[in-house]
Amino acid sequence: MARLSRFDILEGNDRRPRRMCKNCGCALASSVVGDLCQNCKDDAIYKEVRKYVEENDVGEYEVAEKFDIPVESVRRWIKMGYMDYKKNN
């Protein structure tokens, strides 16, 4: 096999098969586990979280624990106006 220069790799001329996100089609880094990019993973979990919050009277900590996600993610969605929640006391 011919040795590739760093310019060939940067320009996409390396002829290695590229993994693509099955949802949006963006190129996946070799370190990504699974077949979805991080944005699509976040979108998928967000939809589940929002449905759960709408159907249950829960706070941000319960949501984070239930879905094994950082509380900061839940807070970010709330701050951006994507969902409402019951405040924890």
C-alpha positions as CSV (number, residue, x, y, z in Angstrom):
1,M,0.0,0.0,0.0
2,A,1.3,3.5,-0.9
3,R,2.2,5.8,1.9
4,L,-0.2,8.7,2.2
5,S,0.9,12.2,2.9
6,R,-0.8,14.3,5.6
7,F,-2.2,16.5,2.7
8,D,-3.9,13.5,1.1
9,I,-5.5,12.6,4.4
10,L,-6.6,16.2,5.0
11,E,-8.1,16.5,1.5
12,G,-9.9,13.2,1.8
13,N,-7.8,11.4,-0.7
14,D,-6.8,8.6,1.7
15,R,-9.4,6.1,0.3
16,R,-10.1,4.7,3.7
17,P,-13.8,3.8,4.2
18,R,-15.5,6.6,6.2
19,R,-18.1,5.9,8.8
20,M,-21.1,8.2,8.5
21,C,-23.9,9.0,11.0
22,K,-26.9,7.0,10.0
23,N,-29.2,9.8,10.9
24,C,-27.6,13.0,9.4
25,G,-24.8,11.6,7.3
26,C,-22.0,13.6,8.8
27,A,-18.6,11.9,9.0
28,L,-17.9,10.1,12.3
29,A,-14.5,10.3,14.1
30,S,-12.8,7.0,14.6
31,S,-13.3,7.4,18.3
32,V,-17.1,7.5,18.1
33,V,-18.8,4.4,19.4
34,G,-22.0,3.5,17.6
35,D,-23.5,4.8,14.4
36,L,-24.8,8.2,15.5
37,C,-22.9,11.5,15.9
38,Q,-23.1,13.3,19.3
39,N,-25.7,15.8,18.0
40,C,-28.0,13.0,16.8
41,K,-27.5,11.1,20.1
42,D,-28.4,14.3,22.0
43,D,-31.5,14.8,19.8
44,A,-32.6,11.2,20.4
45,I,-32.3,11.3,24.2
46,Y,-33.9,14.8,24.3
47,K,-37.1,13.5,22.7
48,E,-37.3,10.7,25.2
49,V,-36.6,13.1,28.1
50,R,-39.2,15.6,26.9
51,K,-41.9,12.9,26.7
52,Y,-41.0,11.6,30.1
53,V,-41.1,15.1,31.6
54,E,-44.5,15.8,30.0
55,E,-46.0,12.6,31.3
56,N,-44.5,12.7,34.9
57,D,-44.2,15.3,37.6
58,V,-40.4,15.2,38.0
59,G,-37.5,17.5,38.6
60,E,-34.2,18.0,36.9
61,Y,-32.4,15.6,39.2
62,E,-34.9,12.8,38.8
63,V,-34.7,13.2,35.0
64,A,-30.9,13.2,35.0
65,E,-30.8,10.0,37.2
66,K,-33.5,8.2,35.1
67,F,-31.7,8.8,31.8
68,D,-28.2,8.7,33.1
69,I,-27.4,12.1,31.7
70,P,-25.7,15.1,33.3
71,V,-27.9,17.5,35.2
72,E,-26.2,20.2,33.2
73,S,-27.8,18.8,30.0
74,V,-31.2,19.0,31.5
75,R,-30.6,22.5,32.8
76,R,-29.4,23.6,29.4
77,W,-32.6,22.3,27.7
78,I,-34.7,24.1,30.4
79,K,-32.7,27.3,30.0
80,M,-33.1,27.2,26.2
81,G,-36.8,26.9,26.7
82,Y,-37.0,23.3,25.3
83,M,-38.9,22.0,28.3
84,D,-40.4,23.0,31.6
85,Y,-40.0,21.1,34.8
86,K,-41.0,21.1,38.5
87,K,-38.3,22.8,40.6
88,N,-36.7,20.6,43.2
89,N,-37.0,21.8,46.8
